[in-house]
Each structure stands twice: as C-alpha cells, then as structure tokens.
C-alpha cells in the first residue's frame, strides 16, 4: 500500500459549510484553494504562481461562502489546488493532473507513475466527490438546485472576455433559462450564456456527475476575476446571485418536481 499523500496535521481534503442548511440550493466550489500537500512542496513552482488562476479560482470560495449564508445553502469546498488534481476534470482527462497550465510547466506533475496519479485520485479527488454524493443522497427527497461556483480570467491568451458573469449548463438548460433574465436585471452587466465555457463531459466532471447523474437542475456559475478582488465584491456578487435564486424559487421548485 502506498504512503498517504497527506500528513496527519494537514488541512482537510474537503470542507462543508452549513451542511444542514435548509435552502433549496446546494453550492459547490471545485477550485476553492491553492493549497498543496506538504509532501509535494510547491510542485516546483514559485509560490506566487500557485496564487494565480492556474492554482485555484480566486474569489470563488468567498462568493460561495457568502451565498451559502444568504440562501441557507449547504456548501462543499475542495481543500487543495487544482494543480495537484482538478476536482472538475475526469481523472482520465489530460487536464486532471496538468503538466502545463496557461503556458506554465508544472514540474511536480511531470513523469508521474500510475501509483502517484492514483494516490491523488484516492486521497483528494474521490473524497471531495464522495462528500457531495453523501450530501445529495441525504437530500434526495428534497427539491435541490445545484450551483457550482467558479471564477475566470478577464483575458485568455490575447482575447478579452467581456462577460461579467456566465451561466453554463450541460444537457438541461432550464435552470439557465430561469437565471439569465433575473441576472440581466442588474444594469450594466454582460451575462454569458454558456460562456466563457460550455460544459462538456470530456472536460467537466462535477455537473455531469452530480447534476446530470441525479437529474438535478444544475448550472456552473463563472464570475470574472476582476469583479471579485475584494471582500465587498464578494458580498455584492453573493447578493446579486441570492436575489436571482430567490426570484426563481417557485419556478425552480417545479423543475425539481419534473426533471428533464
């Protein structure tokens, strides 16, 4: 048996906030932390690199925590960097444990054995998703909307990304169609429909598995990172999202009763 990836005094693999929340929404944050297990050092990177978007989704966890409070919603957050293993990538995907991200080589991910890759799946990826499974199983007789909270860079390559927020869906867009008009009530916001990323089963894991797998109304919410730089920004985004979710509550309950 291989040695555990995490030492006895390290931070938890997964964090649950407001696990008994009684709201309709369940919140997930796949890229909540830039932390790396002590055994892996900094993956061979300058620590400042880990704080960039390649290491996590800046601002997403803060918005998710505040939205959890606003909606009395359970929230599950990943505990370690997406560079160690990405909790929103199928383990078979080359992006699961990336050797290069946004043009940056990740030395600590080069030349891994299958046993080393398996350890990251078993010790970090699987516990996160098992926690989500248990939470959703407890709520299987309750109406549930699944919201996965992310953030995205203002520019990708040389291309500016104009959207302040994007709502992406997998096969069922009914929740997207309810949320978009409510978010558009916020004057001046550019709202992306399946932007900046569509959800694809080859590259996305969380919504297809937990939303699609349970036929739950579900979306991935992507907020542009220059809009969540400060605690006030997080408060403002959580308030906007909470208003939108409350406004569609009755219609969304009907979605829960009649899955697509």
Rosetta blueprint (number, residue, H / E / L):
1 X L
2 X L
3 X L
4 X L
5 X L
6 X L
7 X L
8 X L
9 X L
10 X L
11 X L
12 X L
13 X L
14 X E
15 X E
16 X E
17 X E
18 X L
19 X L
20 X L
21 X L
22 X L
23 X L
24 X L
25 X E
26 X E
27 X E
28 X E
29 X E
30 X L
31 X L
32 X L
33 X L
34 X L
35 X L
36 X L
37 X L
38 X H
39 X H
40 X H
41 X L
42 X L
43 X L
44 X L
45 X L
46 X L
47 X H
48 X H
49 X H
50 X H
51 X L
52 X L
53 X L
54 X L
55 X L
56 X L
57 X L
58 X L
59 X L
60 X H
61 X H
62 X H
63 X H
64 X H
65 X H
66 X H
67 X H
68 X H
69 X H
70 X H
71 X H
72 X L
73 X L
74 X E
75 X E
76 X E
77 X E
78 X E
79 X L
80 X L
81 X L
82 X L
83 X L
84 X L
85 X L
86 X L
87 X L
88 X L
89 X L
90 X L
91 X L
92 X L
93 X L
94 X L
95 X L
96 X L
97 X L
98 X L
99 X L
100 X E
101 X E
102 X L
103 X L
104 X E
105 X E
106 X L
107 X H
108 X H
109 X H
110 X L
111 X L
112 X L
113 X L
114 X H
115 X H
116 X H
117 X H
118 X H
119 X H
120 X H
121 X H
122 X H
123 X H
124 X H
125 X H
126 X H
127 X H
128 X H
129 X H
130 X H
131 X H
132 X H
133 X H
134 X H
135 X H
136 X H
137 X H
138 X H
139 X L
140 X L
141 X L
142 X L
143 X L
144 X L
145 X E
146 X E
147 X E
148 X E
149 X E
150 X E
151 X E
152 X E
153 X L
154 X L
155 X E
156 X E
157 X L
158 X L
159 X E
160 X E
161 X L
162 X L
163 X L
164 X L
165 X E
166 X E
167 X E
168 X E
169 X L
170 X L
171 X L
172 X L
173 X L
174 X H
175 X H
176 X H
177 X H
178 X H
179 X H
180 X H
181 X H
182 X H
183 X H
184 X L
185 X L
186 X L
187 X L
188 X L
189 X L
190 X L
191 X E
192 X E
193 X E
194 X L
195 X L
196 X L
197 X L
198 X L
199 X L
200 X L
201 X L
202 X L
203 X L
204 X L
205 X L
206 X H
207 X H
208 X H
209 X H
210 X H
211 X H
212 X H
213 X L
214 X L
215 X L
216 X L
217 X E
218 X E
219 X E
220 X E
221 X E
222 X E
223 X E
224 X E
225 X H
226 X H
227 X H
228 X L
229 X L
230 X L
231 X H
232 X H
233 X H
234 X H
235 X H
236 X H
237 X H
238 X H
239 X H
240 X H
241 X H
242 X H
243 X H
244 X H
245 X H
246 X H
247 X H
248 X L
249 X H
250 X H
251 X H
252 X H
253 X H
254 X H
255 X H
256 X H
257 X H
258 X L
259 X L
260 X L
